[in-house]
Amino acid sequence: MMITPTGLAALVLCIPLLAIIAHLFVKNHFLLRQIVQLLAITSMLVVTISLLILFNKPIVIQAANWPAPFGISFVFDNFSRFMLVIFSIVTACISLYSFYELEGQKATQNYYLGYWLLFLGISGAITTGDLFNLYVWLELILISALLLLQCSIRNNKEVMFNYALINICGTLLMLLSIALIYAKTGTLNFADIARHLNQLSNDETLPIFLLLFLSMSLKGGLFPFYFWLPTSYPTPHISCTTLLSSLTTKAVMLIMLRLICLFKPFHTVTFTTTLVLMSLATMLLGVMGAAIRFDFRKILSFHVVSQLGYIALGLAIKTPLAIVGALYFLIHNVFTKTTLFMVSGVVEKSYGTGSLNKLGSVATRNKSLAIVFFISAFSLAGFPPFSGFWGKYILIKAALNQHYYTSATLMILVSVMTLFSMNKIWQYAYYRSKTTTRRVDPTKMGYYAPLGIGILLVLALFMGIYPDSILNYLSTIAKDLSHPTIYINTVLIGVRT
């Protein structure tokens, strides 16, 4: 029986649910959990890649066959399908790494539940075309994040409380903005809201949409609401940290990109200026926080904040070139930062600490680990020919084209400061001679962890050496996003494959 495009798209939401159910039945068997996980991540990769390759036109699913704008729409266009492939690849690599890190750990059951709940929430959030349904998916992401934060050998209650508190504040603001948008437009469908906004003045709608943006900024970790993020990531297992850093805030940035391109109030000078200032502050304060830290994971966690600023700046500029730069930089960051977090996890498990003051001579003990860190660190700092260079180059070029000279200068400055932080890790942990007692031989990681790290490293290198391989497709996505009528007609008129 031939599967339909909508049936294949629906599997993106069904596979995580089936994986959750399967893990509940095999929770006491480590080997069976691995088998279930491998089958599930393979299925997800096959489905998402098939959606990207086999279909050129958008796929629209109307929940319960209710027509838009009355029913909930799920839109699998070039943008969402491509990002689903990226997230599928990176979560598969994280899953391989988790087999190395979490073997024998008691917290693995919560990890797998949190893993698939998070993927389900991310998939729903970046494909939904309904504002209230978006709120539901974001709450599912919050629940999964709390499950992942619980997977820790330390007392994590304060971190979980802070994480939940700031996200619940964002939720309340989001619900208030949704109610006001519904009162103003009479609809919650993205496409229908955009259509109604064309008939309303920005003066009467801008305050409402600024409130919606504020709620997303809380969940996305932008200045001045970023403080919860770098304190959350250093505490759980590395497998959980990589999931949270790679998916949660990045998904929020993607959602913001969709909404900013669709909704007219986000095209005003007031909003653009606000987002530019917030993105620059996020970049600068994130990298300054990393500069004064002396812990491997804490440095990387602050750099997560800093790099969100780059992505947000691309969203603020909003030109097709800036959108390409933001998406390219986001994908580079997902691959590179996940690799660096995994490397930090191997170091912590091998030597029992992530403190730079206690580490040393890692390069002489494990040259392959040092090479992976060196390449990823230079890529993060933006050195050619690595992928970080192209992402920053495109964003700087987009900023200069729109006369954002201060923004371009600050991006270069933050890149230099990023290099300082990466060099600090290299000098203290890898290069200097210092005797550190090994708990686990880092050369004996088995096959799963090196495979996961290696795939991400190769993908990041490929992006840097052959940037056109991805930039051409991102240009098509940026063109679609820059013309909201394409999305509006797809949903409301019902263009399908």
C-alpha positions as CSV (number, residue, x, y, z in Angstrom):
1,M,0.0,0.0,0.0
2,M,1.4,3.4,-1.1
3,I,1.7,5.9,1.8
4,T,0.2,9.4,1.1
5,P,2.2,12.6,1.7
6,T,-0.1,13.5,4.7
7,G,0.3,10.0,6.1
8,L,4.1,10.3,5.9
9,A,3.9,13.7,7.6
10,A,1.7,12.4,10.3
11,L,4.3,9.8,11.2
12,V,6.6,12.6,12.4
13,L,4.1,13.1,15.3
14,C,3.3,9.4,15.7
15,I,6.8,7.9,15.9
16,P,7.7,9.7,19.2
17,L,4.4,8.6,20.8
18,L,5.0,5.0,19.8
19,A,8.6,5.3,21.1
20,I,7.4,6.5,24.4
21,I,4.9,3.6,24.8
22,A,7.6,1.1,23.8
23,H,10.1,2.5,26.3
24,L,7.5,2.1,29.1
25,F,7.3,-1.6,28.3
26,V,11.1,-2.2,28.3
27,K,12.1,0.2,31.1
28,N,13.9,-2.5,33.1
29,H,16.0,-3.9,30.2
30,F,18.9,-1.8,29.0
31,L,19.6,-3.8,25.9
32,L,15.9,-3.7,24.8
33,R,15.9,0.1,25.5
34,Q,18.8,0.5,23.1
35,I,17.1,-1.6,20.4
36,V,13.8,0.4,20.8
37,Q,15.8,3.6,20.6
38,L,17.8,2.6,17.5
39,L,14.6,1.5,15.7
40,A,12.8,4.8,16.7
41,I,15.6,7.1,15.7
42,T,16.2,5.2,12.4
43,S,12.4,5.4,11.6
44,M,12.4,9.2,12.3
45,L,15.4,9.8,10.1
46,V,13.9,7.8,7.2
47,V,10.5,9.6,7.5
48,T,12.0,13.2,7.8
49,I,14.5,12.7,5.0
50,S,11.8,11.1,2.8
51,L,9.5,14.1,3.4
52,L,12.3,16.4,2.3
53,I,13.4,14.5,-0.8
54,L,10.2,13.1,-2.2
55,F,8.0,16.2,-2.1
56,N,8.5,19.7,-3.4
57,K,5.3,21.3,-2.5
58,P,4.0,22.0,1.1
59,I,2.0,19.3,2.8
60,V,-0.8,20.6,5.0
61,I,-2.6,18.4,7.5
62,Q,-5.9,19.6,8.9
63,A,-6.7,18.0,12.2
64,A,-9.9,16.0,12.1
65,N,-10.4,17.2,8.5
66,W,-11.7,20.6,9.8
67,P,-10.9,23.2,7.2
68,A,-8.6,26.2,8.0
69,P,-9.0,28.5,9.7
70,F,-11.4,26.6,12.0
71,G,-9.3,23.5,12.4
72,I,-5.7,23.1,13.5
73,S,-3.3,23.1,10.6
74,F,0.1,21.4,10.5
75,V,2.3,22.8,7.7
76,F,5.2,20.7,6.4
77,D,6.8,23.2,4.0
78,N,10.5,23.5,2.9
79,F,11.3,25.3,6.2
80,S,9.8,22.9,8.7
81,R,10.8,19.8,6.8
82,F,14.4,20.8,6.5
83,M,14.6,21.7,10.2
84,L,13.0,18.4,11.1
85,V,15.8,16.6,9.2
86,I,18.4,18.6,11.1
87,F,16.8,17.9,14.4
88,S,16.4,14.2,13.6
89,I,20.1,13.9,12.7
90,V,21.4,15.7,15.8
91,T,19.0,13.8,18.2
92,A,20.1,10.5,16.7
93,C,23.8,11.4,17.3
94,I,22.9,12.4,20.9
95,S,21.1,9.1,21.4
96,L,24.2,7.2,20.3
97,Y,26.3,9.3,22.7
98,S,23.8,8.5,25.5
99,F,24.5,4.8,25.2
100,Y,28.0,5.5,26.3
101,E,27.2,8.0,29.0
102,L,24.1,6.6,30.6
103,E,24.9,2.9,30.6
104,G,24.0,1.6,34.1
105,Q,22.5,4.9,35.2
106,K,19.2,4.8,37.1
107,A,17.9,7.9,35.4
108,T,17.7,6.5,31.9
109,Q,13.9,5.9,32.0
110,N,13.2,9.6,32.5
111,Y,15.8,10.4,29.9
112,Y,14.1,8.4,27.1
113,L,10.7,9.7,28.1
114,G,12.0,13.3,28.1
115,Y,13.9,12.6,24.8
116,W,10.8,11.6,22.9
117,L,8.5,14.1,24.5
118,L,10.9,16.8,23.6
119,F,11.1,15.7,20.0
120,L,7.3,15.4,19.8
121,G,7.0,19.0,21.2
122,I,9.6,20.4,18.8
123,S,8.0,18.7,15.8
124,G,4.6,20.0,16.7
125,A,5.8,23.5,17.5
126,I,7.6,24.1,14.2
127,T,4.8,22.6,12.1
128,T,1.7,23.9,13.8
129,G,-0.2,26.7,12.2
130,D,-2.3,27.6,15.2
131,L,-1.4,30.0,18.0
132,F,-3.1,28.2,20.8
133,N,-1.8,24.8,19.6
134,L,1.7,26.3,19.6
135,Y,1.2,27.1,23.3
136,V,0.3,23.4,23.9
137,W,3.4,22.2,22.2
138,L,5.6,24.6,24.1
139,E,4.2,23.4,27.4
140,L,5.0,19.8,26.3
141,I,8.6,21.0,25.6
142,L,8.7,22.4,29.2
143,I,7.5,19.1,30.7
144,S,10.1,17.2,28.7
145,A,12.8,19.7,29.7
146,L,12.0,19.2,33.4
147,L,12.2,15.4,32.9
148,L,15.7,15.8,31.4
149,L,16.9,18.2,34.1
150,Q,15.9,15.6,36.6
151,C,18.4,13.2,35.1
152,S,21.3,14.3,37.2
153,I,23.6,12.9,39.9
154,R,23.4,16.2,41.8
155,N,20.5,17.8,43.6
156,N,18.8,19.7,40.8
157,K,15.6,20.9,42.5
158,E,16.6,24.6,42.6
159,V,17.6,24.5,38.9
160,M,14.4,22.8,37.9
161,F,12.4,25.3,40.0
162,N,14.0,28.3,38.3
163,Y,13.6,26.7,34.9
164,A,10.0,26.0,35.5
165,L,9.3,29.5,37.0
166,I,10.7,31.5,34.1
167,N,9.0,29.3,31.5
168,I,5.7,29.5,33.3
169,C,6.0,33.3,33.4
170,G,6.5,33.1,29.6
171,T,3.5,30.9,29.3
172,L,1.2,33.3,31.2
173,L,2.3,36.2,29.0
174,M,1.8,34.1,25.9
175,L,-1.7,33.1,27.0
176,L,-2.6,36.8,27.6
177,S,-1.2,37.8,24.2
178,I,-3.1,34.9,22.5
179,A,-6.4,36.1,24.1
180,L,-5.8,39.7,23.0
181,I,-4.9,38.5,19.4
182,Y,-8.1,36.5,19.3
183,A,-10.1,39.4,20.5
184,K,-8.6,41.6,17.9
185,T,-8.6,39.3,14.9
186,G,-11.2,36.6,15.7
187,T,-8.9,33.8,14.8
188,L,-5.9,31.8,16.0
189,N,-4.7,30.4,12.7
190,F,-1.3,31.9,11.7
191,A,-2.3,32.4,8.1
192,D,-5.7,33.9,9.0
193,I,-4.2,36.2,11.6
194,A,-1.7,37.5,9.0
195,R,-4.6,38.1,6.6
196,H,-6.6,40.0,9.2
197,L,-3.6,42.1,10.3
198,N,-3.3,43.5,6.8
199,Q,-6.6,45.3,7.5
200,L,-5.5,46.7,10.9
201,S,-3.1,49.5,11.7
202,N,0.2,48.7,13.4
203,D,-0.6,51.2,16.2
204,E,-3.4,49.1,17.6
205,T,-1.8,45.7,17.2
206,L,1.9,46.4,18.0
207,P,1.6,46.3,21.8
208,I,-0.2,42.9,21.7
209,F,2.5,41.4,19.4
210,L,5.3,42.9,21.6
211,L,3.7,41.0,24.4
212,L,3.8,37.8,22.3
213,F,7.4,38.4,21.5
214,L,8.2,39.0,25.2
215,S,6.8,35.6,26.1
216,M,8.9,34.0,23.3
217,S,12.0,35.9,24.5
218,L,11.5,34.4,28.0
219,K,11.4,30.9,26.6
220,G,14.2,31.5,24.1
221,G,16.8,32.9,26.5
222,L,17.3,36.4,25.0
223,F,18.4,39.4,27.0
224,P,17.4,40.3,29.7
225,F,15.8,36.9,30.3
226,Y,18.7,34.6,29.6
227,F,19.9,34.2,33.2
228,W,18.1,30.8,33.7
229,L,19.7,29.2,30.7
230,P,23.5,29.0,31.6
231,T,22.6,27.8,35.2
232,S,20.5,25.0,33.9
233,Y,22.7,23.3,31.3
234,P,25.8,22.5,33.5
235,T,23.8,20.3,36.0
236,P,22.2,17.3,34.2
237,H,23.9,14.5,32.3
238,I,25.6,15.7,29.1
239,S,23.1,13.8,27.0
240,C,20.3,15.8,28.5
241,T,22.3,19.1,28.2
242,T,22.9,18.5,24.5
243,L,19.2,17.8,23.9
244,L,18.2,21.0,25.7
245,S,20.8,23.2,24.1
246,S,20.4,21.8,20.6
247,L,16.6,21.8,20.5
248,T,14.7,24.0,22.9
249,T,16.0,27.5,22.4
250,K,16.7,26.8,18.7
251,A,13.1,25.7,18.2
252,V,11.9,28.9,19.8
253,M,14.1,30.9,17.4
254,L,12.6,29.1,14.5
255,I,9.1,29.8,15.7
256,M,10.0,33.4,16.1
257,L,11.3,33.5,12.6
258,R,8.0,32.1,11.2
259,L,5.9,34.6,13.2
260,I,8.2,37.6,12.5
261,C,7.9,36.9,8.8
262,L,4.2,36.4,8.9
263,F,2.8,39.1,11.2
264,K,2.9,42.8,10.0
265,P,3.5,44.4,13.5
266,F,6.9,42.6,13.6
267,H,7.9,44.6,10.5
268,T,7.8,48.0,12.3
269,V,10.8,50.1,13.2
270,T,10.0,49.9,16.9
271,F,10.1,46.1,17.0
272,T,13.2,45.9,14.7
273,T,15.1,48.3,16.9
274,T,14.0,46.5,20.1
275,L,15.1,43.1,18.7
276,V,18.4,44.4,17.4
277,L,19.3,45.9,20.8
278,M,18.2,42.7,22.6
279,S,20.3,40.5,20.3
280,L,23.4,42.6,20.6
281,A,23.1,42.6,24.4
282,T,22.6,38.8,24.4
283,M,25.7,38.3,22.2
284,L,27.9,40.5,24.4
285,L,26.7,39.4,27.8
286,G,26.8,35.7,26.9
287,V,30.4,35.8,25.7
288,M,31.4,38.0,28.7
289,G,29.9,35.4,31.0
290,A,31.9,32.6,29.3
291,A,35.1,34.7,29.5
292,I,35.1,34.7,33.3
293,R,34.1,31.0,33.9
294,F,36.6,28.3,34.5
295,D,34.4,25.2,34.0
296,F,34.2,23.4,30.6
297,R,30.4,23.1,30.6
298,K,29.6,26.5,32.1
299,I,31.7,28.2,29.4
300,L,29.8,26.3,26.7
301,S,26.5,27.1,28.3
302,F,27.2,30.9,28.2
303,H,28.2,30.5,24.6
304,V,24.8,29.1,23.9
305,V,23.4,32.4,25.1
306,S,25.9,34.4,23.0
307,Q,25.1,32.6,19.8
308,L,21.4,33.0,20.3
309,G,22.1,36.7,19.9
310,Y,23.6,36.1,16.4
311,I,20.4,34.2,15.3
312,A,18.1,36.8,16.8
313,L,20.0,39.6,14.9
314,G,19.3,37.8,11.7
315,L,15.7,37.7,12.6
316,A,15.7,41.4,13.3
317,I,17.2,42.3,10.0
318,K,14.7,40.1,8.2
319,T,16.2,40.4,4.7
320,P,16.4,37.1,2.7
321,L,20.2,37.2,3.2
322,A,19.9,37.7,6.9
323,I,17.4,34.8,7.1
324,V,19.8,32.6,5.2
325,G,22.6,33.6,7.6
326,A,20.4,33.0,10.7
327,L,19.4,29.6,9.6
328,Y,22.9,28.6,8.4
329,F,24.3,29.8,11.7
330,L,21.7,28.0,13.7
331,I,22.4,24.7,11.9
332,H,26.2,25.2,12.3
333,N,25.6,25.9,16.0
334,V,23.5,22.8,16.6
335,F,26.2,20.6,15.1
336,T,29.2,22.3,16.5
337,K,27.9,23.1,20.0
338,T,26.5,19.6,20.4
339,T,29.9,18.2,19.5
340,L,31.7,20.4,22.0
341,F,29.2,19.4,24.8
342,M,29.8,15.7,24.0
343,V,33.6,16.3,24.2
344,S,33.1,18.0,27.5
345,G,31.1,15.0,28.7
346,V,33.9,12.5,27.7
347,V,36.4,14.7,29.6
348,E,34.1,14.8,32.7
349,K,33.5,11.1,32.7
350,S,37.2,10.3,32.1
351,Y,38.7,12.6,34.7
352,G,35.8,13.2,37.1
353,T,35.7,17.0,36.7
354,G,35.0,19.7,34.2
355,S,36.9,22.4,36.2
356,L,39.7,23.9,34.1
357,N,41.8,24.4,37.3
358,K,41.9,20.6,37.8
359,L,42.3,19.4,34.3
360,G,45.5,19.2,32.1
361,S,47.4,17.1,29.5
362,V,44.2,15.9,27.9
363,A,45.7,16.4,24.4
364,T,48.7,14.1,25.2
365,R,46.4,11.4,26.6
366,N,43.8,11.5,23.8
367,K,44.9,13.1,20.6
368,S,41.6,12.3,18.7
369,L,39.6,14.0,21.4
370,A,41.9,17.1,21.2
371,I,41.5,17.2,17.4
372,V,37.7,17.2,17.6
373,F,37.7,19.9,20.2
374,F,40.3,22.0,18.3
375,I,38.2,21.9,15.0
376,S,34.9,22.5,16.8
377,A,36.3,25.4,18.9
378,F,37.8,27.2,15.8
379,S,34.5,26.7,14.0
380,L,32.6,28.2,16.9
381,A,34.9,31.2,16.9
382,G,34.3,31.7,13.2
383,F,37.6,30.8,11.5
384,P,37.6,29.8,7.8
385,P,37.1,27.4,6.3
386,F,34.9,26.1,9.1
387,S,31.1,26.5,9.1
388,G,31.1,29.1,11.8
389,F,32.9,31.5,9.5
390,W,30.3,31.3,6.8
391,G,27.4,31.8,9.2
392,K,29.0,34.9,10.7
393,Y,30.2,36.2,7.3
394,I,26.6,36.1,5.9
395,L,25.2,37.8,9.0
396,I,27.8,40.5,8.9
397,K,27.3,41.1,5.2
398,A,23.5,41.3,5.8
399,A,24.0,43.8,8.6
400,L,26.3,46.0,6.5
401,N,23.9,45.9,3.6
402,Q,21.2,47.4,5.9
403,H,23.7,49.9,7.4
404,Y,23.9,48.1,10.8
405,Y,27.5,49.0,11.2
406,T,27.6,48.8,15.0
407,S,26.0,45.3,14.9
408,A,28.5,44.1,12.3
409,T,31.4,45.4,14.5
410,L,30.0,43.8,17.6
411,M,29.7,40.4,15.9
412,I,33.4,40.6,15.0
413,L,34.3,41.6,18.6
414,V,32.2,38.7,20.1
415,S,33.9,36.3,17.7
416,V,37.3,37.4,19.1
417,M,36.1,37.0,22.6
418,T,34.7,33.5,21.7
419,L,38.2,32.6,20.5
420,F,39.6,33.7,23.9
421,S,37.2,31.4,25.8
422,M,38.0,28.4,23.5
423,N,41.7,29.1,23.8
424,K,41.3,29.2,27.6
425,I,39.8,25.7,27.5
426,W,42.6,24.5,25.2
427,Q,45.4,26.0,27.3
428,Y,44.1,24.7,30.7
429,A,42.5,21.4,29.9
430,Y,44.4,20.1,26.8
431,Y,47.8,21.8,26.4
432,R,49.3,22.4,29.8
433,S,51.1,19.7,31.7
434,K,49.2,18.6,34.7
435,T,48.6,15.2,36.3
436,T,44.9,14.4,36.5
437,T,43.8,11.1,37.8
438,R,41.8,9.2,35.2
439,R,38.5,7.5,36.3
440,V,37.8,6.0,32.9
441,D,40.1,5.6,29.9
442,P,38.8,8.1,27.3
443,T,40.1,6.0,24.5
444,K,37.8,3.2,25.5
445,M,34.4,4.7,24.6
446,G,33.1,1.8,22.6
447,Y,31.6,2.6,19.2
448,Y,28.4,4.6,19.9
449,A,29.9,7.8,21.3
450,P,32.7,8.2,18.7
451,L,30.1,7.5,16.0
452,G,27.8,10.2,17.2
453,I,30.6,12.7,17.7
454,G,32.1,11.8,14.3
455,I,28.9,12.3,12.3
456,L,28.3,15.7,13.7
457,L,32.0,16.7,13.2
458,V,31.9,15.5,9.5
459,L,28.6,17.4,8.9
460,A,30.0,20.6,10.4
461,L,33.2,20.3,8.3
462,F,31.1,19.5,5.2
463,M,29.1,22.7,5.8
464,G,32.2,24.7,6.0
465,I,34.1,23.3,3.0
466,Y,31.0,23.1,0.8
467,P,28.7,25.9,2.0
468,D,26.8,26.0,-1.2
469,S,25.5,22.5,-0.6
470,I,23.2,24.0,2.0
471,L,23.0,27.7,1.2
472,N,21.1,27.1,-2.0
473,Y,18.4,25.3,-0.2
474,L,18.3,27.9,2.6
475,S,18.0,30.6,0.0
476,T,14.8,28.9,-1.3
477,I,13.5,28.7,2.3
478,A,14.3,32.4,2.9
479,K,12.5,33.4,-0.3
480,D,9.4,31.5,0.9
481,L,9.5,33.1,4.3
482,S,10.0,36.6,3.0
483,H,6.7,36.3,1.0
484,P,4.0,35.6,3.6
485,T,1.4,35.2,0.9
486,I,2.9,31.8,0.0
487,Y,2.2,30.5,3.5
488,I,-1.2,32.2,3.7
489,N,-2.3,30.7,0.4
490,T,-0.9,27.3,1.2
491,V,-3.0,27.1,4.4
492,L,-6.2,28.9,3.6
493,I,-6.5,27.8,-0.1
494,G,-5.2,24.4,0.6
495,V,-2.2,23.8,-1.7
496,R,-1.0,20.3,-1.1
497,T,1.2,17.8,-2.9
